[in-house]
Amino acid sequence: MRKIANLSRRQKIAALSATVLLCLGGVPVVAAATGADSIEGAYENNALVEGHYEAAAAKGKNTPPPGKPPAPPKTGTGGGPKAPPPNQPYAKPQSTPAGSTTQFCETTAGGGGWSQIQTAGSCAPDKVVTCQWDAGSGKWTCVNAVGWPVQAPASFCQAQPGLWPCGSASTGHANQPIVAVAVTPSAGAPAVAAQPPVDPAVPPVASPPPGVPAPGGSPAASPVPSTAVSPTVSPTVSPSVSPTANPAAKPARPAIRQAVASARAAGMEPWLDVDLSGAYLQGKTAYENAIEQVVAEAALPGVVGVKYAASVGFSGFSTADQARDFLTRTHRVLRTRLPWHRLAVEVVAPELGCGQNTACVRAMRAAYPLVTAAEVTRYLQAVRGVDRIYVASGLFTAEYGKHKITYGGKVVTPSEAQWLGVHARGWGSYGQIASREYSLAQPSGSAARDRKTIAKLIAEQITKPVRQRGIQSITLWGHHLTSGKTGYQLLDAGPLWQALLAQNARRTLSVVVSPGPAGAITDLDQLGQGFQEIFILG
């Protein structure tokens, strides 16, 4: 002990540490005192998992450690990693958690051979096959570049039977309905069920609500009576797609090309505003054509994002599972094809505007069963990680007016109730919450609103959501758009435009427009003064 007393402080610590290690029989103790030690521990755990793979491969088995996807057998014989030849499974990757993905490149026509993609950009985009491990089913599931299920090459199925999509069940043709893919997009997301057959000869019947597109871009009568501050609107138009034998040959339409260029010249950031659900419901060919059209137009210089779904589940779909499958498939395809673009979806949940008025909630759930708050939550789980989630706002005012809206024992407006409900359900964990506002546009031919009414609307639909609820983006429908025989506008609506400019919220506000046949956008230069982003219907 006297010798220890004569040592320096650092020497004492080293001596005591050695003593502790000797007492533990030479077992190294990993301290979690520093981040570096924790990281080293993580690497050690990873090495244990890798060791499991090596041992399993040596025994000729495909048994993974708990929760890990099995890796296909190795190829090559030393000398560093080698690119596998066609029809050979890829080399063993590092250990990956359940839900991980890997990509292959089709090396022969029809997907008869796959090679693992080793470097980004080494495979043509239309040849990429994405496979994802589904821990629930214990197998890999694979889709092609447009999200259609595909079967693995015979060599994969022979090398690891039961672990790859094999057989005719995973193939499809233009007249088959889109079937569910056994993929869990993220932890906790609901499983997607297969859908009943869809007769491609019978187009789906859509009954859009206010703010929901009608097939072919023709607004349908709204089930909600319109008022002066809640127009029945058609915020987006499904792409007009004619099925062709070569969907990859889609060029950007001249009107969209011109509209995007004009928006950029006005200092605005253009988005494409489409709804792919109609093409999805028509079958594989229409869906693939629509995807290729979007990809081609998103590649135009300056396009920053794509909003690809409008008021999901309100119309068109016959079941909630069908709507979720559309979202899961489309989000995965566009995220793969457009990795540098922002993606957005729009949802509507009428019951949220009811607050805690149970009679109102029951009425909304009965009238709109596929867009209850619970179903919308499941839709958002299907697109977890989407860049922006638009919640339709300013609708159903006539129905809300029949009830006393309360929340937490206090009387609130439908807008306040909606945003309180959005945050209470944690929708912000799936993506950035934004507002798709429908009540500000002025109907053509109607008397201009007075300043007091406009100030109240702006406070309710813009100021409070931004300042009190943290909404960072509000998109206004819309300038020179029509619903039925009624036109709507923002710029020439009396004092409304000046009140919007006075908000000094250009970075927060955006606008929806529909370009003319030649791509012209009415009042574009003036719109650029009040809005940073512009959503171009296509």
Secondary structure, DSSP 8 states (H G I E B T S, - for coil): -HHHHTS-HHHHHHHHHHHHHHHTTT------SSHHHHHHHHHHHHHHHHHHHHHHHHTT-----TT--------S-SSS-----TTS---------TT-EEEEEE-SGGG--EEE--STTSS-GGGEEEEEEETTTTEEEEE-TTS-B----HHHHHHSTTSS--SGGG---TTS---------STT-----------TTS-------TT---GGG-----SS--BTTB------B-------S-GGG----HHHHHHHHHHHHTT-EEEEEB-THHHHHH-HHHHHHHHHHHHHHHTSTT--EEEEESSTTSSS-SSHHHHHHHHHHHHHHHHHH-TTSEEEEEE--GGGGGBT-HHHHHHHHHH-GGGSHHHHHHHHHHTTT-SEEEEEES--HHHHTTS--EETTEE--HHHHHHHHHHHTTGGGTSEEEEEE-SSSEETTS----HHHHHHHHIIIIIHHHHHH----EEE--SSEEETTEEEESTTSTTHHHHHHTT--TTTEEEEE---TT---TTHHHHHHH-SEEEEE-
